[in-house]
Amino acid sequence: MYELYNFLLKVFSKLFIPSINARLRFRKRFYKVTPLERLKKDLDIKLAATFSAFFDIRDIRPATGNLRKVQLGLSALLSEFHEVCMDNDIIYWLDYGTLLGAYRHKGFIPWDDDIDVGMMRSEFLKLQKALLNHPHFKLTEWLHIGGESIQCRVAKFCFKRDDIHLFIDIFPYDFCNCSNLASFYEGYKQDKEALRASLRGLKLHYNFCECKDEKDLKVINETFKKYGDKYSSSLTLKDGSAIIYGIENPVNEATRIFTKHTIFPLQTLNFEGFTYLVPNDIDKYLSVNFGNYMALPTDIGIAKHPPYTESELEIIEEILHAAKESK
């Protein structure tokens, strides 16, 4: 079945460059999980647990081939993002798998194919302003609304050219003031679920894509604002006691509320040969997100996004060549 999916994707890539959203629908239509694949997944879980006792995950070789090409394209985009932030006094930090890759591999997790960064909401607003008239880069917001599970909005830093499908996911965080982190987080989860229910109630359907319908966008933004205003406070590092994951972000099983000293003051770390900002207590931060982050994961070797088309890979090669020439 996967061979059929790859064949059809290769044929269609000769005709047009589909959006990420279209490719996700395409994969869902032609690539069904079989009982054998479910059995393989269960076996992978057991093997990962066994191998973790004898194998150091840091010894896994870096990616090669097309995946490595995509990683290098994303790395070039991250370098540009860093420059934009530094030019505008915007503070960010590497987040999720990108932070894990920097800490554990000094670069990408060998099978990873995206970039994640976090920043405080006040910094995110500064970034929005800085990119309003930027000649090469922009911010877009992708929505996932209408399904049974995830209801979210994800900001993405990307090229203004629509044919370059490289993105940096940006996750806003908010300062909060609370004496009991666990109790505060329980209230946050209830508000998060209420937000999800309200978004489902809109009866709109967006599957990780932009919304260009002004009428839809207005009611969607109003819904996010209704719940977001409670957490999008004017607190700062000086008077906030903790930091919480933005309510509009995708659902995460980890209890993503941190003491401010877990994140600040920010430190620096190498990622693909460049130095970037990272949380103050990386071990604690990663442990919250991943648990035992030095263990072999069950999804080892599995990229999260659909394969890039031949046309997209050619464009990434052009970007890498231009970046090399500019040095």
C-alpha positions in Angstrom: 0.0 0.0 0.0 2.8 2.4 0.8 4.4 1.7 -2.6 1.1 2.8 -4.2 1.1 6.0 -2.2 4.7 6.8 -3.2 4.0 6.0 -6.9 0.9 8.3 -7.0 2.7 11.0 -5.1 5.5 10.9 -7.6 3.1 11.1 -10.5 1.2 14.0 -9.1 4.4 15.9 -8.2 5.2 16.1 -11.9 1.9 17.9 -12.5 1.6 20.3 -9.5 3.0 21.0 -6.1 0.1 20.2 -3.7 -0.2 21.9 -0.4 0.7 20.2 2.8 -3.0 20.0 3.6 -3.8 18.3 0.3 -1.0 15.8 0.7 -2.3 14.8 4.2 -5.7 14.1 2.7 -4.1 12.3 -0.2 -2.1 10.1 2.2 -5.2 9.4 4.4 -7.1 8.3 1.2 -4.5 5.9 -0.2 -2.5 4.8 2.8 -4.5 2.7 5.3 -3.0 1.1 8.3 -3.2 -2.7 8.0 -3.4 -5.3 10.9 0.2 -6.2 10.0 1.3 -2.6 10.5 -0.4 -2.5 13.8 1.4 -5.6 14.9 4.7 -4.0 13.7 4.0 -0.9 15.8 3.4 -3.1 18.9 6.6 -4.9 18.2 8.5 -1.6 17.8 7.4 -0.6 21.3 8.8 -3.7 22.8 12.0 -3.6 20.8 12.6 0.0 21.7 12.3 -0.8 25.4 14.7 -3.7 25.1 17.3 -1.9 23.0 17.3 1.1 25.3 19.1 -1.0 27.9 22.0 -1.7 25.6 22.1 1.1 23.0 23.0 4.8 23.3 20.6 6.8 21.2 23.3 9.4 20.6 25.2 6.9 18.5 22.5 6.8 15.8 23.9 8.2 12.5 22.6 11.5 11.1 20.0 11.5 8.3 21.0 11.0 4.7 19.4 11.5 1.3 16.3 13.6 0.8 15.5 13.8 4.5 18.9 15.4 5.2 18.3 17.8 2.4 15.1 18.9 4.0 16.8 19.2 7.4 19.5 21.5 5.9 16.8 23.6 4.2 15.1 24.0 7.6 18.4 24.8 9.3 19.0 27.6 6.7 15.5 28.9 7.5 16.2 28.8 11.3 19.4 30.8 10.8 17.3 33.5 9.0 14.7 33.4 11.8 17.4 33.9 14.4 18.7 37.0 12.4 15.3 38.5 12.3 14.8 38.0 16.0 18.3 39.5 16.9 17.7 42.5 14.6 14.4 43.2 16.4 15.4 42.3 20.0 13.1 39.3 20.0 13.8 36.5 22.5 12.9 32.9 21.6 14.1 29.4 22.5 14.4 26.1 20.7 11.5 23.9 21.7 10.2 20.3 21.5 12.2 18.0 19.2 14.5 20.8 18.0 15.6 21.4 21.6 16.0 17.6 22.1 18.0 17.3 18.9 20.3 20.2 19.9 20.9 18.7 23.4 21.2 15.1 22.4 22.6 15.2 18.8 23.9 18.7 18.4 21.5 19.0 15.5 18.4 17.3 14.2 17.1 14.2 15.6 18.1 11.8 12.8 14.5 11.2 11.6 13.1 14.7 12.4 11.7 16.9 9.7 10.6 20.1 11.3 11.7 23.0 13.5 10.0 24.2 16.7 10.6 27.3 18.7 8.9 28.9 21.8 8.6 32.5 22.8 6.7 34.6 25.3 3.5 36.2 23.8 5.0 39.7 24.1 7.9 38.6 21.9 5.5 36.9 19.5 3.6 40.2 19.0 7.0 41.9 18.3 7.7 39.3 15.7 4.4 39.8 14.0 5.1 43.6 13.8 8.7 43.0 12.5 7.5 40.8 9.7 4.6 43.0 8.4 6.8 44.5 5.7 9.7 42.1 5.5 10.8 41.5 1.9 11.5 37.7 2.2 9.7 36.2 5.2 6.2 36.2 6.8 4.1 34.7 9.5 1.1 32.5 8.7 -1.3 30.8 11.0 -2.5 27.3 10.3 -5.7 26.1 11.9 -6.9 22.6 12.8 -10.6 22.9 13.5 -13.6 20.7 13.1 -12.1 17.3 14.0 -12.9 15.2 17.1 -9.5 15.7 18.8 -7.1 18.5 18.1 -8.5 22.1 17.9 -5.6 24.5 17.6 -3.8 27.4 15.9 -0.1 27.2 15.0 1.9 30.2 13.9 4.6 29.4 11.2 7.6 31.5 10.1 8.2 30.9 6.4 9.3 32.3 3.1 6.9 34.6 1.3 7.2 32.4 -1.8 4.3 30.0 -1.7 6.2 27.3 -3.5 8.7 26.9 -0.7 7.2 24.5 1.8 9.6 25.0 4.7 8.2 26.3 8.0 9.2 27.0 11.6 6.5 26.2 14.1 6.2 28.9 16.8 4.5 28.3 20.1 3.6 31.3 22.3 3.8 31.0 26.1 2.2 33.2 28.8 3.4 34.4 32.2 1.0 33.5 35.0 1.0 34.2 38.7 0.0 31.3 40.9 1.0 29.7 44.2 0.0 26.2 43.2 1.2 25.1 39.8 -0.8 21.8 39.8 -4.1 23.5 40.7 -3.6 26.3 38.2 -2.9 23.8 35.5 -6.1 21.9 36.2 -8.1 25.1 35.6 -6.1 25.7 32.4 -7.0 22.2 31.2 -10.7 22.9 31.8 -10.5 26.1 29.8 -8.6 24.3 27.1 -11.3 21.7 26.8 -14.0 24.5 26.7 -12.1 26.2 23.9 -11.9 23.0 21.9 -15.6 22.4 22.4 -16.4 26.0 21.3 -14.3 25.6 18.2 -15.9 22.3 17.3 -19.3 24.0 17.7 -18.4 26.5 15.0 -19.0 23.6 12.4 -16.0 24.8 10.4 -13.4 22.5 8.9 -9.7 23.4 8.5 -7.1 20.6 8.5 -3.8 22.3 9.3 -4.1 25.0 6.7 -4.5 28.7 6.5 -8.0 30.3 6.7 -8.5 32.9 3.9 -12.2 33.3 4.4 -12.6 36.6 6.3 -16.0 35.6 7.8 -14.7 32.3 9.1 -11.5 33.9 10.4 -13.4 36.6 12.3 -15.4 34.1 14.3 -12.4 31.8 14.8 -10.3 34.6 16.2 -13.1 35.8 18.5 -13.3 32.3 19.9 -9.6 32.0 20.6 -9.6 35.5 22.1 -12.5 34.7 24.5 -10.4 32.0 26.2 -7.0 33.4 25.4 -7.5 36.7 27.1 -7.6 35.0 30.5 -4.0 33.8 30.1 -2.6 36.5 27.7 -1.9 38.8 30.7 0.4 41.8 30.9 2.6 40.0 33.5 6.4 40.1 32.9 9.4 38.0 33.9 9.7 40.3 36.9 6.2 39.8 38.4 5.1 36.5 36.9 5.8 33.4 38.9 5.4 30.7 36.2 5.1 30.2 32.5 2.3 28.3 30.8 1.9 26.9 27.2 -0.3 29.1 25.1 -3.9 27.9 25.2 -4.2 28.1 21.4 -1.4 25.6 20.9 -1.9 21.9 20.0 -2.9 19.6 22.9 0.1 18.2 24.7 0.0 15.4 27.2 2.9 16.9 29.2 2.1 19.3 32.1 3.5 22.3 30.3 3.6 24.8 33.1 7.1 25.8 34.3 8.6 27.9 37.0 10.1 30.9 35.3 13.6 29.7 36.3 13.2 26.6 34.2 13.3 28.8 31.1 15.0 32.0 32.2 17.7 33.2 32.0 18.1 31.7 28.5 21.3 29.8 27.7 22.8 29.0 24.3 23.4 25.7 22.5 24.8 24.4 19.2 22.4 23.2 16.6 23.7 22.2 13.1 26.8 24.3 13.6 25.0 27.5 14.8 24.4 28.9 18.2 20.8 29.4 19.4 18.9 30.3 22.5 17.6 27.5 24.8 15.9 27.2 28.2 17.9 27.6 31.3 17.3 24.1 32.8 17.3 21.9 29.6 17.2 18.6 31.5 14.0 19.6 33.5 12.4 21.2 30.4 13.0 18.0 28.3 11.9 15.7 31.1 8.6 17.5 31.3 8.1 17.1 27.5 9.5 13.6 26.9 10.0 11.8 30.2 13.2 9.7 29.7 14.5 11.6 26.7 17.6 9.4 26.4 15.5 6.3 25.8 14.8 5.0 22.3 11.4 6.3 21.2 8.7 4.0 19.7 8.6 6.2 16.6 12.3 5.9 15.9 13.0 6.5 12.2 9.5 7.8 11.4 9.3 11.3 9.9 6.2 13.3 11.0 5.2 14.9 7.7 4.4 13.7 4.2 7.4 13.2 1.9 8.5 16.2 -0.1 7.8 16.1 -3.9 10.7 16.2 -6.4 9.8 19.8 -7.3 10.0 20.8 -3.6 13.3 19.1 -3.2 14.7 21.0 -6.2 13.6 24.3 -4.7 15.3 23.4 -1.4 18.5 22.7 -3.4 18.3 26.2 -4.8 17.9 27.7 -1.3 21.0 25.7 0.0 23.0 26.8 -3.1 22.0 30.5 -2.5 22.9 30.2 1.2 26.3 28.8 0.3 27.0 31.5 -2.2 26.1 34.2 0.3 28.7 33.1 2.8 
